[in-house]
Amino acid sequence: MSKIIRVLVAKPGLDGHDRGAKVIARALRDAGMEVIYTGLRQTPEQIVAAAVQEDVDVVGMSLLSGAHNYLFPRVVELLKEQGADDILVIGGGVIPDDDIPGLKEAGIAEIFTPGTTTTEMIEFIKNNIKDN
């Protein structure tokens, strides 16, 4: 039997919109994953502390406020500092195509923009988590 995938869904920064994150969380749950949702307005430090404490396989961040170029890489940096850089980090939201290559260089495994299906996201997670 394979291990249940644990996913932390986070809303970093001042973004107050979480409907999309809740839809994603539900879809991941329906796919058999265990989902921890941190709620709105989380700092990178809070997200990483929760990820380490909950021993998650994936951190998925949703952001619509435009601060992704700072907040997403900051989470990756803090995970590395905590020795938790085996956690798959993905992001989503309204993110300009021009910003995606830089985010991937900073360690974000994938960026899911509006229009991505939940099936695509679930498959990406299943195919890219590191076996513990």
C-alpha positions in Angstrom: 0.0 0.0 0.0 1.4 3.4 -0.9 1.7 6.2 1.6 -1.0 8.9 1.7 0.3 12.1 0.1 0.2 15.0 2.6 -0.3 18.4 1.1 -0.2 21.8 2.8 -2.3 24.4 1.0 -1.3 27.9 1.9 -2.3 31.5 1.1 0.8 33.6 1.6 0.8 37.4 2.0 -2.1 39.8 2.1 -4.2 38.0 -0.5 -7.7 37.7 1.0 -9.3 35.4 -1.7 -9.3 31.7 -0.9 -12.2 30.2 -2.9 -9.8 28.8 -5.4 -7.5 27.3 -2.7 -10.5 25.7 -1.1 -11.6 24.2 -4.4 -8.0 22.8 -4.9 -8.0 21.4 -1.3 -11.3 19.6 -1.9 -10.1 18.2 -5.2 -6.8 16.9 -3.6 -8.8 15.4 -0.7 -11.2 13.7 -3.2 -8.1 12.2 -4.9 -7.1 10.6 -1.6 -4.6 13.1 -0.4 -4.5 14.4 3.1 -4.8 18.2 3.0 -3.8 20.8 5.7 -5.2 24.2 4.9 -3.4 27.0 6.7 -5.9 29.8 6.0 -5.4 33.3 4.8 -2.6 35.8 5.2 0.2 33.4 6.2 3.8 34.5 6.3 6.5 32.3 4.6 7.7 31.5 8.1 4.3 30.3 9.2 3.9 28.2 6.1 7.3 26.5 6.5 6.7 25.9 10.3 3.4 24.2 9.5 4.9 22.2 6.6 7.7 20.9 8.9 5.4 20.3 11.8 2.8 18.4 9.7 5.6 16.4 7.8 4.0 17.2 4.4 5.1 16.0 1.0 3.9 19.0 -0.9 3.5 22.7 -0.2 1.0 24.3 -2.6 0.6 28.1 -2.5 -2.1 30.1 -4.1 -1.5 33.8 -4.7 -3.5 36.5 -6.5 -1.9 39.6 -5.0 1.2 39.8 -7.2 3.8 39.2 -4.5 4.6 35.7 -5.8 8.2 36.7 -6.9 9.1 37.3 -3.3 6.8 35.0 -1.3 7.2 31.8 -3.3 11.0 31.8 -3.4 11.1 32.8 0.3 9.2 29.6 1.3 11.7 27.5 -0.7 14.6 29.3 0.9 13.2 28.7 4.4 12.4 25.0 3.7 16.1 24.6 2.7 17.2 26.3 6.0 15.0 23.8 7.9 16.5 20.8 6.0 13.1 20.2 4.4 14.0 20.8 0.8 12.7 17.4 -0.2 9.2 18.9 0.0 7.7 19.5 -3.4 6.7 23.2 -3.7 4.1 24.3 -6.2 2.3 27.5 -6.8 -0.8 28.8 -8.5 -2.9 31.8 -9.1 -2.8 34.8 -11.3 0.8 34.7 -12.2 2.2 36.3 -15.4 3.8 33.9 -17.9 6.9 36.1 -17.8 7.4 35.4 -14.1 7.1 31.6 -14.3 10.7 30.8 -15.5 12.2 32.8 -12.6 9.9 31.1 -10.1 11.0 27.7 -11.4 14.6 28.7 -11.2 14.0 29.6 -7.5 12.8 26.1 -6.8 9.1 26.1 -7.4 8.4 22.8 -9.2 5.4 24.0 -11.1 3.1 27.0 -11.5 -0.6 26.4 -12.2 -2.4 29.3 -13.7 -6.1 29.8 -14.2 -7.5 27.1 -16.5 -5.4 24.3 -15.2 -7.5 21.4 -14.3 -7.4 19.8 -10.9 -6.7 16.5 -12.6 -3.5 18.0 -14.1 -2.4 19.2 -10.7 -3.1 15.9 -9.0 -1.1 14.0 -11.7 1.8 16.5 -11.4 1.9 15.9 -7.6 1.7 12.1 -7.9 4.5 12.1 -10.5 6.8 14.5 -8.7 6.8 13.9 -5.0 9.9 12.5 -3.6 9.6 9.0 -2.0 10.3 9.2 1.7 
